[in-house]
């Protein structure tokens, strides 16, 4: 195990969890790193996307990851990632839609971040990383769920917000807006993302 990744996870303590997507000779804990989150006293294990992809390819060499741009503008990118255990499958095992704002992204790489976030979460949901959750200290019951309303200033208009909601629930890709094709990195990334990963 990576020295930064010591701790107690479901993968380490529950045998049936460790069997989920087991690949002989591949130990995801060797590639995991421990990360801390602000406001959270404990740390958790994180498996970087490149290792999740490797794990997926080892387990399902005939599988595929499909990343679909749902909406790309000069300010926001929305992508859906789908995980298929076999190239012939018509329905994904898991999928995830990620939204990223340009203003919230370091270096303005909001398109890449949306693609990566969608792929990362879809692989987690397919069983390539979710095993690394920490074992609760009090195993008798789940901790209470605390919901907190978040109010944030947003420069997105009401019509744009409605378009985003529609795009997030749409099953077909939405075209790039307000940008002539071939002139913007956003347009180029949208075309590249249509291909299977």
C-alpha positions in Angstrom: 0.0 0.0 0.0 1.1 3.5 -0.7 2.4 5.0 2.5 0.0 8.0 2.0 -2.9 5.7 1.9 -2.9 3.9 5.3 -6.3 3.7 6.9 -9.3 1.5 7.2 -11.5 1.2 4.1 -14.4 -1.1 3.1 -11.9 -2.7 0.6 -9.6 -3.7 3.5 -12.3 -4.8 6.0 -15.2 -6.3 4.1 -14.1 -9.3 1.9 -17.1 -9.2 -0.4 -16.4 -5.5 -1.2 -12.8 -6.4 -2.0 -14.1 -9.0 -4.5 -16.0 -6.3 -6.5 -14.1 -6.0 -9.8 -11.1 -7.9 -8.5 -8.3 -8.3 -11.0 -5.6 -10.8 -10.1 -2.3 -9.0 -9.6 -3.8 -5.5 -9.4 -4.2 -3.9 -6.0 -5.9 -0.5 -6.2 -4.6 0.4 -2.7 -1.0 0.5 -4.1 -2.1 3.4 -6.3 -4.4 5.2 -3.8 -3.5 8.4 -2.0 -5.0 9.9 1.1 -6.6 13.3 0.7 -8.1 15.7 3.3 -11.2 17.8 2.7 -11.8 21.2 4.3 -14.2 20.9 7.2 -13.7 17.2 7.4 -11.5 16.0 10.3 -10.6 12.7 8.6 -9.0 12.0 5.3 -10.1 9.5 2.7 -8.5 7.5 0.0 -8.6 8.6 -3.6 -7.8 6.6 -6.7 -6.8 9.0 -9.5 -8.7 8.7 -12.8 -5.8 7.2 -14.7 -5.7 4.2 -12.2 -9.5 3.8 -12.4 -9.2 3.6 -16.2 -6.4 1.1 -15.9 -8.4 -1.0 -13.5 -11.4 -0.9 -15.8 -9.3 -1.9 -18.8 -7.8 -4.8 -16.9 -11.2 -6.1 -15.7 -13.1 -5.5 -18.9 -10.7 -5.4 -21.9 -13.7 -5.4 -24.3 -15.5 -2.6 -22.3 -15.8 1.0 -23.3 -16.1 4.4 -21.8 -18.2 6.9 -23.8 -18.0 10.7 -23.1 -20.7 12.8 -24.6 -20.8 16.6 -24.7 -24.3 17.7 -23.7 -23.6 21.4 -23.8 -20.5 23.6 -24.3 -20.5 27.4 -24.2 -17.9 29.9 -23.5 -18.8 29.7 -19.8 -20.0 26.2 -19.1 -19.4 22.6 -20.1 -21.8 19.7 -19.5 -20.7 16.2 -20.3 -22.1 12.7 -19.7 -19.9 9.7 -19.3 -21.2 6.2 -19.7 -19.5 2.9 -18.7 -20.1 -0.3 -20.7 -18.7 -3.6 -19.6 -18.7 -4.8 -23.3 -18.5 -2.8 -26.5 -21.7 -4.6 -27.7 -23.8 -3.5 -24.7 -26.6 -1.1 -25.6 -27.2 0.1 -22.1 -24.5 1.4 -19.8 -23.7 -0.1 -16.4 -23.4 3.4 -15.0 -23.5 7.0 -16.2 -22.8 10.4 -14.7 -23.4 14.0 -15.9 -20.9 16.6 -14.8 -21.2 20.4 -15.1 -18.2 22.8 -14.9 -18.2 26.6 -14.9 -15.3 28.4 -16.5 -15.1 30.9 -13.7 -14.7 28.1 -11.1 -11.9 26.2 -13.0 -8.2 26.9 -12.6 -6.6 27.8 -15.9 -9.9 28.0 -17.7 -9.8 24.2 -18.5 -13.5 23.8 -17.7 -14.2 21.5 -20.7 -11.5 19.1 -19.7 -12.6 19.2 -16.0 -16.2 18.4 -16.9 -15.1 15.4 -19.1 -12.8 14.1 -16.3 -15.3 14.6 -13.5 -18.0 12.8 -15.5 -15.7 9.9 -16.3 -14.4 9.7 -12.8 -17.8 9.5 -11.1 -19.2 7.1 -13.7 -16.3 4.7 -13.0 -16.8 5.1 -9.3 -20.5 4.2 -9.7 -19.5 1.1 -11.8 -17.4 -0.2 -8.9 -13.9 1.2 -9.7 -13.1 3.2 -6.6 -16.2 3.2 -4.5 -14.7 0.4 -2.5 -12.2 2.8 -1.0 -14.7 4.6 1.2 -13.8 4.8 4.9 -15.3 2.4 7.3 -17.6 4.4 9.7 -16.3 4.7 13.2 -19.7 3.8 14.6 -20.7 0.7 12.5 -24.0 0.2 14.3 -25.8 2.9 12.2 -25.1 5.3 9.4 -24.3 8.9 10.4 -27.2 11.3 10.1 -27.6 13.1 6.8 -27.3 16.8 7.1 -28.8 18.8 4.3 -27.9 22.4 4.0 -29.3 25.0 1.6 -26.7 26.7 -0.5 -27.3 30.1 -1.9 -24.8 31.3 -4.4 -24.6 34.2 -6.8 -24.8 33.1 -10.3 -24.5 35.2 -13.5 -26.5 32.5 -15.4 -29.9 33.9 -16.5 -33.1 32.1 -15.8 -33.4 30.9 -19.4 -29.8 29.6 -19.3 -30.5 27.8 -16.1 -33.5 26.1 -17.6 -31.4 25.1 -20.7 -28.8 23.5 -18.4 -31.5 21.5 -16.5 -32.9 20.3 -19.8 -29.4 19.4 -21.1 -28.7 17.5 -17.9 -31.8 15.3 -18.4 -31.5 15.1 -22.2 -30.3 11.8 -23.7 -29.0 13.4 -26.9 -26.0 15.6 -27.2 -26.5 19.4 -27.5 -24.5 21.3 -30.0 -21.9 23.9 -29.3 -23.4 27.4 -29.0 -22.2 30.9 -29.9 -18.9 29.6 -31.5 -18.1 29.0 -35.2 -16.9 25.5 -35.6 -13.2 25.0 -35.8 -12.4 28.4 -34.2 -12.7 27.6 -30.5 -11.0 25.0 -28.3 -14.5 24.3 -27.0 -15.7 23.3 -30.4 -12.6 21.1 -31.0 -13.0 19.4 -27.6 -16.7 18.7 -28.3 -15.8 16.8 -31.5 -13.0 14.9 -29.8 -15.2 13.9 -26.9 -17.8 12.3 -29.1 -15.3 9.5 -29.7 -15.2 6.6 -27.2 -12.4 6.8 -24.7 
